[in-house]
Amino acid sequence: MSTPSASQVLGRVTLVTGKEEFLSERTVRAVRDAVRAYDAESEFSEAAASELTLATLGELAAPSLFSSIRCIVVRSLENLPDESVDGLLDYCGAPADEVALVLVHGGGQKGSGVLTKLRKLKALTEVKSEELKASDLPGFVANEVRTFGGRIDQQAAATLIEAVGHDLRSLSAAAHQLVNDFPDHAIGEAQVRQYFGGRAEAKSFAVADAAFAGRRQVALEELRWAIDGGTPGVLVTSAFAGSARGLARLSGAPRGARDADLARDVGVPPWKLRSLREQLRGWTPDALAGAIRAVAQADADIKGAASDPAYTLERLVLTITGLRR
């Protein structure tokens, strides 16, 4: 989603639906950026739908001493309590002019009744973040490169997907890396192979798998190999983010689900479930929450041009292995 204008989000409701978290988060960020561009002093707040009541929504939407312009994000709309549905629908029917409300639904059938009612409201815009098919990925890569100000040919895009994998966050990070390093050239297969011919994604996930399994020394050794081999730091943090999301989804999955259904809900191939189950035995919900925060911080440090990316990644490995029970 390109950054909308303030008039497209203030006084309106943006409904984000679908299982592709990377695209959903991009939409949330676009709305927030639009509000911030309109008023640099605007306030940003988040809430879980499971904790939402008419009173809490009113508190979030109320002007503060500092700014009347606000951006509110309500996540996991599928968990909205039944007693809060009418209140939310009433607000969305006549949203406050100085508030941009973003409702994020993770996909699936849960909460579909609320979605049906929301979609009938005039002040609502829906942005779908459905998971992309393999055939859609070359177009996604080309669009990412174009967004970052570069060009890439079809064969180079296919080579990048082969090397990096199907994770959208990793593909976007790889596209950004290529455009930054080849700013005045069309990106071809040679440039892609120069950076990612060693299957950087495989190296990154080897580090993440070892860390989340609690194998500290192995993770550090794999990390050193990855760094020495030129694997970009953003791919390592992306791999850690993928592992953390997979474990979090698996921990919250219903018991007794078929592996095929479970793999689809978790977002991994079926063969990956066994290793995730083994890893999950050493993780508590609180530890997983801490791991997600640590990964987010490391990712921000890397993207913020950390003075020593290797140190940032080593610290991440030590933190993750330390959190595991």
C-alpha positions in Angstrom: 0.0 0.0 0.0 1.4 3.4 -1.0 1.2 6.1 1.6 -2.4 7.5 1.6 -3.3 11.1 2.1 -4.4 12.3 5.6 -8.0 12.9 4.2 -8.1 9.2 3.3 -7.5 8.0 6.8 -8.5 10.7 9.3 -12.2 10.4 10.2 -12.2 7.0 8.6 -11.6 3.3 9.4 -9.0 1.2 7.7 -9.7 -2.5 7.9 -6.7 -4.7 7.2 -7.6 -8.4 6.6 -5.5 -11.4 5.7 -2.7 -13.8 7.0 0.3 -12.1 5.4 1.7 -10.2 8.4 4.3 -8.4 6.3 1.7 -6.7 4.1 -0.6 -6.0 7.0 2.1 -4.3 8.9 3.0 -2.3 5.8 -0.5 -1.0 5.6 -0.5 0.0 9.3 2.8 1.8 8.8 1.4 3.7 5.7 -1.6 5.0 7.7 0.6 6.0 10.6 3.0 7.8 8.2 0.1 9.7 6.6 -1.1 10.9 10.0 2.4 11.8 11.1 3.0 13.7 7.8 -0.2 15.7 8.5 0.6 16.5 12.1 4.1 15.8 13.4 2.8 16.0 17.0 0.1 13.4 16.4 -0.2 10.5 18.8 0.0 6.8 18.0 -1.5 4.1 20.2 -2.3 0.3 20.0 -4.7 -2.0 21.6 -5.6 -5.7 21.5 -9.2 -6.3 20.4 -9.6 -8.8 23.2 -9.3 -6.0 25.7 -11.4 -3.5 23.8 -14.5 -2.0 25.3 -16.4 1.1 24.3 -14.8 2.9 27.3 -11.3 2.0 26.3 -12.0 3.0 22.7 -13.3 6.3 23.9 -10.2 6.9 25.9 -7.9 6.1 23.0 -9.9 8.4 20.6 -10.1 11.3 23.1 -7.9 14.3 22.4 -4.9 14.7 24.8 -3.2 17.8 26.1 -0.6 17.5 23.4 -2.5 16.6 20.2 -6.1 16.0 19.0 -4.8 14.1 16.0 -4.5 10.4 16.7 -3.8 7.1 15.0 -5.2 4.0 16.8 -4.4 0.4 15.8 -6.6 -2.4 17.1 -4.9 -5.8 16.5 -6.4 -9.3 16.3 -9.9 -8.1 15.6 -11.0 -11.8 15.4 -10.7 -11.8 19.2 -13.1 -8.9 19.8 -15.5 -9.9 22.7 -19.1 -10.2 21.7 -20.1 -7.5 24.2 -17.8 -5.0 22.4 -19.1 -5.6 18.9 -22.0 -3.1 19.0 -19.9 -0.4 20.5 -17.2 -0.7 17.9 -19.7 -0.7 15.1 -21.4 2.4 16.5 -18.0 4.2 16.5 -17.0 3.0 13.0 -20.4 4.3 11.7 -19.4 7.8 12.7 -15.7 7.9 13.4 -14.1 11.0 15.0 -12.7 13.5 12.4 -9.3 13.8 14.0 -8.8 10.0 14.4 -7.4 7.4 12.0 -8.6 4.0 13.2 -6.9 0.8 11.9 -8.5 -2.6 12.6 -6.3 -5.6 11.9 -7.9 -9.0 11.3 -5.6 -12.0 11.0 -7.6 -13.9 8.5 -9.7 -17.0 8.9 -13.4 -17.5 9.8 -13.2 -16.3 13.4 -14.8 -12.9 13.6 -16.2 -13.0 10.1 -19.6 -11.8 11.3 -18.0 -8.5 12.5 -16.2 -8.1 9.2 -19.5 -8.5 7.3 -21.1 -5.7 9.3 -18.0 -3.5 9.1 -17.8 -3.8 5.3 -21.3 -2.2 5.0 -20.1 1.1 6.6 -19.4 4.1 4.3 -16.4 5.3 6.4 -14.5 2.1 6.0 -11.7 1.2 3.5 -10.6 -2.5 3.4 -7.0 -3.4 2.5 -6.5 -7.2 1.9 -3.2 -8.8 2.8 -3.7 -12.3 1.4 -0.8 -14.7 1.2 0.9 -14.5 -2.2 1.1 -17.5 -4.5 4.5 -18.6 -5.8 3.5 -17.2 -9.2 2.9 -13.8 -7.6 6.4 -13.5 -6.1 8.4 -12.2 -9.2 5.9 -9.4 -9.5 6.3 -8.6 -5.8 10.1 -8.5 -6.1 9.9 -6.2 -9.2 7.5 -3.9 -7.4 9.8 -3.8 -4.3 12.8 -2.9 -6.3 10.8 -0.3 -8.2 9.6 1.2 -4.9 13.2 1.5 -3.7 14.1 3.3 -6.9 15.7 0.5 -8.9 15.0 -1.9 -11.8 15.3 -5.7 -12.0 14.8 -8.0 -14.9 12.5 -11.1 -14.8 15.4 -13.7 -14.6 17.1 -11.8 -11.8 13.9 -11.7 -9.8 13.5 -15.4 -10.3 17.1 -16.0 -9.2 16.5 -13.8 -6.1 13.4 -15.8 -5.1 15.4 -19.1 -5.6 18.2 -17.9 -3.4 16.2 -16.0 -0.6 13.0 -18.0 -0.5 9.3 -17.1 -0.3 9.3 -15.0 2.9 8.2 -11.5 1.8 10.1 -9.7 4.5 13.4 -11.4 3.4 12.6 -10.6 -0.2 11.9 -7.0 0.5 15.1 -6.7 2.6 17.1 -8.3 -0.2 15.6 -6.0 -2.8 16.5 -3.0 -0.7 20.1 -4.2 -0.3 20.5 -4.7 -4.0 19.1 -1.2 -4.9 21.3 0.4 -2.3 24.5 -1.3 -3.6 23.7 -0.9 -7.3 21.9 2.5 -7.4 22.7 3.4 -11.0 22.3 0.0 -12.6 19.5 -2.3 -13.6 19.8 -5.3 -11.4 20.5 -8.5 -13.3 21.2 -12.1 -12.5 24.9 -11.4 -12.0 24.3 -8.9 -9.2 21.8 -11.2 -7.5 24.2 -14.2 -7.6 27.0 -12.0 -6.3 25.1 -11.3 -3.1 22.8 -14.2 -2.7 24.3 -17.1 -4.7 25.2 -18.9 -1.5 21.6 -19.2 -0.5 21.7 -16.6 2.2 18.2 -17.6 3.5 19.4 -21.1 4.3 22.4 -19.7 6.2 20.2 -17.3 8.1 17.6 -20.0 9.1 20.4 -22.3 10.2 21.4 -19.6 12.7 17.8 -19.0 13.9 17.0 -22.7 14.2 20.1 -23.4 16.3 19.4 -20.4 18.5 15.7 -21.2 19.2 16.7 -24.8 19.9 19.0 -23.5 22.6 22.2 -24.6 20.8 24.2 -21.5 21.6 27.6 -22.6 20.4 26.3 -24.0 17.1 24.2 -20.8 16.6 27.3 -18.6 17.1 29.4 -20.7 14.7 26.6 -20.7 12.1 26.4 -16.9 12.5 30.1 -16.4 12.0 29.9 -18.5 8.8 27.0 -16.5 7.6 28.6 -13.1 8.3 31.9 -14.2 6.7 30.0 -15.4 3.7 28.4 -12.0 3.2 24.9 -12.8 4.4 23.2 -9.4 5.0 22.2 -8.8 8.7 18.6 -8.1 7.7 18.2 -11.6 6.4 19.4 -13.0 9.7 17.0 -10.9 11.8 14.2 -11.8 9.3 14.9 -15.5 9.8 14.8 -15.0 13.6 11.4 -13.1 13.2 10.1 -16.0 11.1 11.1 -18.6 13.8 9.6 -16.5 16.6 6.3 -16.1 14.7 6.2 -19.8 13.9 6.6 -20.8 17.5 4.1 -18.2 18.7 1.5 -19.4 16.2 2.2 -23.1 17.1 1.9 -22.4 20.8 -1.6 -20.8 20.2 -2.8 -23.5 17.8 -5.8 -25.7 18.7 -4.9 -29.2 19.9 -5.7 -32.1 17.6 -5.5 -30.1 14.4 -4.3 -32.0 11.3 -0.7 -31.4 10.4 -1.7 -30.0 6.9 -4.1 -27.5 8.5 -1.6 -26.7 11.3 1.2 -26.1 8.8 -1.0 -23.7 6.9 -2.1 -21.8 10.0 1.5 -21.6 11.3 2.8 -20.6 7.9 5.4 -23.3 7.4 5.8 -26.4 5.2 4.5 -29.6 6.9 8.0 -31.0 7.4 9.0 -28.0 9.5 6.4 -28.8 12.2 8.5 -31.5 13.8 11.5 -29.2 14.5 9.1 -26.4 15.6 7.5 -28.8 18.1 10.9 -29.8 19.5 11.9 -26.1 19.8 8.6 -25.2 21.5 9.2 -27.5 24.4 11.8 -25.1 25.8 9.7 -22.0 25.5 7.2 -20.4 27.8 4.8 -17.7 26.6 6.6 -15.0 28.5 10.0 -16.1 27.1 8.5 -16.1 23.5 7.3 -12.5 24.1 10.7 -11.5 25.2 12.2 -13.2 22.1 9.9 -11.3 19.8 10.9 -8.0 21.5 14.6 -8.9 21.2 14.3 -9.7 17.5 12.4 -6.5 16.8 15.1 -4.5 18.6 17.9 -6.2 16.7 16.1 -5.7 13.4 15.7 -2.0 14.2 19.4 -1.7 15.1 20.5 -3.4 11.9 18.3 -1.3 9.7 19.4 1.8 11.6 23.0 1.2 10.4 24.3 -0.3 13.6 28.0 0.5 14.0 28.8 -3.2 14.5 26.1 -5.5 12.9 28.1 -8.6 13.9 27.9 -7.6 17.6 24.2 -6.9 17.3 23.6 -10.3 15.8 25.8 -12.1 18.4 23.9 -10.3 21.1 20.6 -11.5 19.6 21.9 -15.1 19.6 22.9 -14.9 23.2 19.6 -13.3 24.2 17.5 -15.9 22.5 19.4 -18.8 23.8 19.3 -17.2 27.3 15.5 -16.9 27.2 15.0 -20.5 26.3 14.1 -22.7 29.3 
